[in-house]
């Protein structure tokens, strides 16, 4: 993938979230490789109160991806970004309760900000489960669902 492909993916998913959940103030960037020490680390979401540490104005959330995301398949990149948007919806979007009401499970059964909750919110919005492949990285095509418990819930 090229940097522009990732930017376009971010913009498309962001527009989807805002159509369903309301305004979501969020930025996107590619972070330094040192922030992603494990091979399965491709991205993370930072809440506005912490994002200023990465150069934002501190008023927006931030999805920061690893340089290795440039080598990811489109399937993997989209699954990872959907998962990160799940965190953003959970912690920042203004109309998340309406999204949560459509979950097939009780949204209170997941810890707010939790990994499985991010996956559930992403699945609700895009209609496709987040899977975990043999490398325990998010995928839309291959692997198991829900997120394996040894990765953290």
VEXKOLFI-407758 format. One record per residue: residue in three letters; z negated, x, y negated of N, C-alpha, C, O, CB in turn. Coordinates in steps of 0.02 Angstrom, whole numbers, padded with zeros to 5 digits, always signed. Atoms other than C-alpha are relative to their C-alpha. Glycine has a CB too. Layout:
BEGIN
ALAZXYZXYZXYZXYZXY...
This chain:
BEGIN
UNK+00000+00042+00059+00000+00000+00000+00000+00044-00062-00024+00101-00062-00061-00048+00000UNK+00002-00034+00064+00025+00051-00178-00056-00030-00043-00079-00086-00030+00069-00006-00036UNK+00052+00024+00046-00103+00035-00317+00018-00068-00029-00024-00113-00035-00011+00052-00057UNK-00022+00064+00028+00001-00105-00393-00006-00057+00051-00020-00113+00032+00073+00006-00025UNK+00009+00051-00052-00002-00198-00226-00072-00025+00002-00084-00085+00008+00021+00027+00069UNK+00071+00019-00001-00192-00196-00228-00017-00040-00063-00055-00088-00060-00044+00062+00005UNK+00012+00036+00062-00195-00251-00410+00028-00071+00004-00005-00118-00017+00030+00037-00060UNK-00031+00067-00007-00076-00395-00372-00040-00043+00048-00049-00103+00036+00072+00007+00025UNK+00042+00037-00048-00182-00446-00221-00064-00024-00034-00083-00082-00027-00017+00044+00061UNK+00060+00019+00037-00338-00445-00329+00014-00058-00047-00024-00106-00048-00027+00060-00040UNK-00017+00052+00048-00254-00552-00462+00013-00067+00035-00008-00119+00011+00061+00020-00042UNK-00015+00062-00036-00191-00678-00334-00063-00032+00027-00073-00093+00020+00049+00014+00058UNK+00062+00027-00028-00359-00697-00248-00046-00024-00056-00080-00075-00048-00036+00053+00043UNK+00042+00020+00057-00449-00705-00416+00023-00068-00025-00019-00111-00039+00004+00053-00057UNK-00026+00064+00023-00335-00848-00470-00019-00056+00049-00037-00111+00028+00076+00003-00007UNK+00021+00049-00050-00373-00939-00306-00073-00020-00009-00090-00079-00008+00011+00028+00072UNK+00072+00013+00010-00560-00922-00335-00011-00042-00062-00048-00091-00060-00039+00066-00005UNK+00011+00037+00063-00550-00983-00514+00025-00072+00005-00004-00117-00025+00034+00035-00058UNK-00024+00069-00009-00447-01136-00463-00051-00042+00037-00059-00101+00022+00067+00000+00038UNK+00047+00038-00041-00579-01186-00337-00072+00001-00025-00109-00047-00015+00001+00026+00069UNK+00070-00010+00016-00741-01121-00410-00016+00004-00074-00075+00005-00093-00024+00062+00032UNK+00014-00008+00071-00721-01108-00597+00007+00073-00021+00026+00116+00019-00068-00026-00017UNK-00009-00067+00029-00722-00956-00708-00040+00052+00038-00098+00042+00054-00020+00000-00074UNK+00032-00057-00034-00762-00791-00623+00019+00062-00039+00077+00084-00038+00022+00005+00076UNK-00013-00059+00041-00779-00641-00737-00010+00061+00045-00066+00078+00065-00048+00002-00062UNK+00002-00055-00048-00735-00492-00630+00055+00051-00014+00109+00033-00037+00007-00027+00072UNK-00048-00055+00009-00647-00324-00640+00016+00030+00068-00018+00016+00118-00027+00054-00049UNK-00022-00032-00062-00558-00220-00509+00016+00073-00014+00040+00090-00067+00062-00036+00029UNK-00017-00071+00007-00540-00034-00482-00001+00036+00067-00024+00009+00117-00047+00034-00049UNK+00003-00044-00058-00520+00107-00359-00051+00054-00016-00044+00090-00066+00070+00031+00018UNK+00054-00046+00014-00677+00211-00348+00011+00068+00032+00057+00077+00071-00064-00028+00024UNK-00005-00067-00030-00704+00394-00303-00019-00002+00074-00063-00040+00094-00045+00049-00038UNK+00009+00000-00072-00698+00432-00117-00073+00011+00020-00095-00016+00072+00042+00055+00031UNK+00070-00014-00017-00879+00494-00119-00044-00062+00003-00099-00059+00032-00028+00047-00050UNK+00039+00061-00003-00941+00315-00142+00006-00036+00067-00029-00085+00080+00022-00047-00056UNK-00016+00034-00063-00875+00269+00031-00008+00050+00058+00041+00073+00086+00072-00030-00001UNK+00011-00054-00049-00957+00390+00155+00019-00017+00072+00038+00028+00110-00072+00018-00002UNK-00016+00018-00069-00925+00292+00315+00073-00019+00005+00103-00046-00042-00045-00057+00024UNK-00071+00015-00011-00753+00271+00389+00016-00074-00009+00072-00092-00028+00020+00022+00069UNK-00012+00072+00006-00773+00082+00388-00013-00027-00071-00002-00086-00085-00043-00038+00049UNK+00013+00020+00069-00821+00078+00202+00065+00000-00040+00095+00052-00053-00052+00047-00034UNK-00062+00007+00038-00673+00011+00105-00010-00029-00070+00031-00018-00114+00048-00044+00038UNK+00008+00033+00065-00745-00088-00040-00071-00025-00007-00109-00030+00042+00050-00059-00008UNK+00063+00035+00012-00898-00163-00121+00005-00038-00065+00046-00024-00108-00059+00049-00002UNK+00006+00041+00060-00943-00292-00251-00063+00020-00036-00115+00030-00005+00000-00076+00017UNK+00059-00015+00041-01060-00251-00394-00011-00058-00047+00035-00081-00081+00008+00067-00039UNK+00018+00053+00047-01151-00385-00492+00006+00027-00071+00002+00087-00083-00072-00026+00014UNK-00006-00022+00070-01129-00382-00681-00056+00045-00023-00044+00094-00059+00004-00060-00045UNK+00056-00039+00025-01303-00312-00709+00002+00073+00024-00033+00116-00004-00066-00031+00022UNK-00006-00069-00025-01254-00155-00609+00068+00031-00015+00075+00092-00013-00013+00002+00074UNK-00069-00026+00005-01068-00140-00645+00010+00047-00060+00058+00086-00061+00048-00058-00006UNK-00007-00045+00058-01096-00051-00812-00004+00073+00022+00022+00117-00011-00054-00014-00052UNK+00005-00068-00026-01138+00103-00706+00068+00028+00019+00077+00088+00025-00046+00001+00060UNK-00068-00021-00020-00953+00107-00658+00049-00009-00058+00109-00008-00048+00024-00041+00060UNK-00043+00000+00058-00887+00091-00835+00020-00068-00027+00061-00071-00073+00060+00037+00015UNK-00015+00065+00029-00879-00097-00864-00046-00014-00059-00091+00027-00074-00006-00056+00054UNK+00043+00018+00056-00958-00185-01011-00067-00029+00022-00108-00047-00020+00036-00050-00045UNK+00063+00027-00026-01098-00247-00897-00003-00076-00002-00054-00105+00015-00057+00027-00039UNK-00002+00073+00004-01044-00428-00922+00044-00030+00055+00051-00091+00059+00025-00022-00068UNK-00044+00025-00053-00926-00440-00774-00018+00033+00066-00044+00089+00068+00074+00012-00016UNK+00007-00030-00066-00937-00413-00588+00056+00050+00011+00102+00055-00029+00000-00054+00055UNK-00050-00051-00014-00835-00275-00508+00012+00005+00074-00035+00013+00113-00022+00068-00029UNK-00020-00018-00068-00740-00256-00346+00031+00069-00004+00081+00079-00038+00050-00054+00032UNK-00022-00069+00001-00718-00071-00317+00021+00018+00071-00018+00012+00118-00055+00048-00026UNK-00025-00018-00067-00610-00012-00171+00005+00075+00007+00011+00112-00042+00069-00033+00012UNK-00006-00071-00016-00601+00156-00086+00073+00021-00004+00118-00020+00006-00028+00014+00071UNK-00069-00025-00002-00447+00266-00103+00034-00014+00067+00095-00023+00069+00001+00074-00016UNK-00030+00013-00065-00421+00238+00084+00031-00070+00005+00071-00083+00050-00052+00009+00056UNK-00030+00067+00000-00378+00057+00043+00075+00004-00012+00112-00040+00009-00033-00045-00054UNK-00072-00009+00011-00208+00123-00012+00037+00010+00065+00098+00000+00068+00011+00060-00046UNK-00030-00011-00066-00177+00163+00172-00010-00060+00046+00016-00060+00102-00029+00063+00032UNK+00015+00058-00042-00238-00005+00238+00062-00044+00008+00107-00046-00034-00058-00041-00031UNK-00052+00050-00009-00123-00135+00312-00012-00058-00048-00068-00066-00073+00003-00025+00074UNK+00009+00057+00045-00093-00290+00207-00052-00048+00028-00092-00076-00010+00068-00037-00009UNK+00049+00043-00033-00194-00390+00334-00071+00023-00013-00115-00016-00032+00014-00003+00076UNK+00067-00028+00010-00344-00274+00321-00019-00005-00074-00075-00026-00090-00003+00073+00024UNK+00016+00001+00072-00334-00260+00131-00018-00071-00023-00065-00080-00062+00059+00027-00041UNK+00014+00069+00022-00328-00449+00108-00067-00024+00028-00105-00056-00008+00057-00047+00022UNK+00064+00021-00029-00473-00479+00228-00059+00032-00037-00108-00002-00052-00003+00019+00075UNK+00054-00035+00036-00580-00348+00140-00009-00030-00069-00066-00043-00090+00016+00075-00005UNK+00004+00028+00068-00539-00418-00032-00028-00071+00002-00068-00089-00041+00068+00001-00034UNK+00028+00068-00005-00575-00597+00024-00075+00004+00011-00113-00035-00018+00034-00038+00058UNK+00071-00008-00013-00743-00539+00091-00037+00018-00065-00089-00010-00080-00012+00055+00053UNK+00033-00020+00063-00785-00454-00075+00000-00057-00050-00049-00066-00087+00036+00061-00030UNK+00000+00059+00042-00732-00609-00170-00052-00051+00024-00079-00088-00016+00070-00033-00002UNK+00053+00042-00026-00850-00704-00055-00067+00018-00032-00105-00026-00051-00005+00005+00076UNK+00061-00022+00034-00992-00599-00126+00001-00021-00073-00049-00045-00099-00008+00077+00005UNK-00004+00018+00071-00930-00629-00302-00011-00074-00011-00047-00094-00056+00069+00021-00029UNK+00010+00073+00005-00920-00817-00276-00073-00017+00009-00101-00058-00027+00043-00038+00051UNK+00070+00014-00017-01093-00817-00201-00047+00018-00057-00094-00019-00071-00020+00037+00062UNK+00047-00026+00049-01174-00718-00340+00018-00013-00073-00023-00001-00117-00008+00072+00010UNK-00020+00003+00070-01074-00757-00496+00036-00065-00019+00026-00088-00076+00044+00057-00015UNK-00042+00056+00021-00956-00907-00493-00042-00060-00021-00098-00070+00003+00047-00021+00057UNK+00039+00055+00029-01010-01061-00589-00001-00063+00042-00045-00105+00032+00028-00016-00067UNK-00003+00062-00038-00963-01194-00462-00006+00012+00075+00020-00027+00114+00065-00036-00014UNK+00008-00016-00071-01012-01115-00297-00031-00058+00040-00011-00068+00098-00043+00061+00008UNK+00027+00055-00041-01117-01268-00244+00054-00045+00029+00047-00068+00086-00048-00041-00041UNK-00053+00042-00027-00957-01369-00225+00035+00034+00058+00053+00001+00107+00051-00018-00055UNK-00030-00037-00056-00883-01233-00115-00047-00002+00059-00025-00014+00115+00017+00073-00021UNK+00049-00002-00054-01043-01220-00013-00005-00068+00035-00016-00070+00096-00068+00020-00027UNK+00005+00066-00031-01045-01408+00016+00053-00011+00053+00043-00051+00098+00006-00054-00054UNK-00054+00008-00049-00882-01391+00113-00009+00044+00061+00029+00038+00109+00065+00016-00033UNK+00011-00042-00058-00953-01261+00232-00018-00044+00060-00053-00094+00054-00056+00051-00014UNK+00015+00039-00060-00963-01323+00410-00070+00014+00025-00094-00020+00071+00051+00017+00055UNK+00069-00014-00017-01136-01247+00423-00042-00006-00063-00015-00003-00118-00008+00072+00033UNK+00045+00005+00057-01287-01265+00311+00002+00065-00040-00016+00117-00013-00072-00016+00023UNK-00004-00062+00038-01259-01140+00170-00068+00034-00010-00071+00094-00023+00031-00014-00067UNK+00067-00030+00007-01447-01114+00159-00020+00040+00061-00070+00076+00060-00051-00054-00013UNK+00017-00039-00060-01444-01041+00334+00019+00073-00007+00001+00114+00034+00034-00030+00061UNK-00019-00069+00013-01370-00883+00261-00039+00025-00060-00052-00012-00107+00075+00007-00012UNK+00034-00031+00057-01461-00764+00145+00050+00006-00057+00106+00031-00048-00028+00070+00020UNK-00044-00006+00059-01386-00776-00030+00017+00073-00010-00027+00117-00010-00034-00031-00064UNK-00023-00069+00008-01282-00622-00057+00013+00035+00066+00036+00092+00068-00049+00039-00040UNK-00007-00029-00066-01277-00592+00130+00072+00007+00023+00117-00026-00004-00038-00040+00050UNK-00066-00015-00024-01129-00528+00226+00033-00060+00035+00092-00074+00023-00003+00058+00048UNK-00029+00058-00034-01104-00680+00337+00013-00057-00048+00061-00095-00040-00046-00023+00056UNK-00011+00052+00051-01120-00795+00188+00064+00015-00039+00102-00031-00053-00060-00005-00048UNK-00062-00020+00034-00982-00697+00098+00060-00019+00043+00110-00045+00018+00000+00075-00016UNK-00055+00018-00046-00871-00720+00252+00009-00075+00002+00066-00100+00002-00014+00028+00070UNK-00005+00073-00004-00912-00906+00262+00031-00029-00063+00072-00075-00059-00070-00031+00011UNK-00029+00024+00062-00871-00934+00079+00075+00017-00004+00115-00025-00026-00036+00031-00061UNK-00071-00019-00001-00707-00839+00098+00039-00044+00048+00094-00067+00031+00009+00075+00020UNK-00034+00043-00048-00661-00939+00252+00008-00071-00028+00060-00102-00019-00040-00003+00066UNK-00004+00067+00029-00700-01101+00161+00055-00004-00052+00093-00052-00054-00067-00019-00032UNK-00049+00002+00053-00591-01056+00014+00071+00010+00026+00117-00026+00005-00016+00054-00051UNK-00068-00016-00021-00442-00982+00106+00019-00030+00068+00077-00025+00088+00008+00075+00004UNK-00016+00034-00062-00455-01077+00271+00015+00045+00059+00046+00023+00108+00057-00043-00011UNK-00014-00049-00054-00449-00922+00381-00063+00042+00009-00089+00070-00039+00062+00045-00016UNK+00061-00039-00010-00598-00835+00462+00010+00075-00012+00065+00101-00001-00027-00011+00070UNK+00001-00073+00005-00640-00655+00422-00021+00025+00068-00074+00007+00094-00049+00025-00058UNK+00014-00029-00066-00634-00559+00585-00020+00073-00009-00010+00102-00062+00062-00007+00048UNK+00020-00071+00000-00701-00387+00629+00035+00034+00058+00023+00017+00116-00077+00008+00004UNK-00041-00032-00051-00582-00273+00722-00038+00053+00039-00099+00060+00030+00062+00031-00032UNK+00033-00050-00042-00618-00133+00845-00031+00057-00040-00074+00093-00014+00050+00029+00049UNK+00031-00049+00045-00660-00019+00698-00056-00031-00042-00084+00002-00086+00053+00031-00046UNK+00050+00041+00036-00783-00153+00634+00018-00007-00074-00026-00008-00117-00069+00032+00007UNK-00025+00011+00068-00676-00176+00478+00030-00070-00001+00057-00094+00049+00052+00054-00021UNK-00025+00067+00008-00625-00346+00412+00075-00004+00014+00113+00042-00001-00014-00026-00070UNK-00070+00012-00017-00461-00419+00473+00012-00076-00002-00035-00115+00009+00018+00029+00071UNK-00017+00071-00004-00371-00586+00461+00032-00016+00067+00037-00074+00085+00048-00019-00057UNK-00038+00011-00062-00280-00562+00628-00038+00018+00063-00033-00017+00113+00063+00038-00003UNK+00027-00028-00061-00382-00461+00751-00076+00004-00002-00106+00013-00055+00029+00069+00013UNK+00072-00012-00005-00560-00453+00812-00041-00062+00010-00016-00115+00028-00023+00034-00060UNK+00049+00052-00014-00714-00559+00825-00026-00031-00064-00023-00002-00118-00059+00028+00040UNK+00033+00036+00054-00798-00686+00715-00057-00038+00033-00048-00064+00089+00049-00048-00039UNK+00020-00025+00065-00933-00705+00653-00012+00075+00000-00005+00108+00052-00062-00036-00025UNK+00015-00071+00009-00978-00533+00587-00052+00021+00052-00102-00012+00061-00026+00013-00072UNK+00049-00025-00049-01066-00431+00722-00067+00013-00032-00071+00042-00087+00025+00064+00033UNK+00067-00005+00030-01254-00434+00692-00020+00073-00013-00059+00086-00059-00051-00033+00046UNK+00020-00070+00011-01270-00244+00708+00026+00028-00066+00003+00081-00088+00024+00043+00058UNK-00025-00021+00066-01172-00230+00544-00043-00026-00056-00035-00006-00114+00072-00024-00010UNK+00043+00031+00051-01304-00331+00453+00026-00069-00017+00086-00082-00018-00003+00043-00064UNK-00018+00070+00013-01306-00515+00412-00005-00015-00073+00008-00071-00094-00045-00047+00041
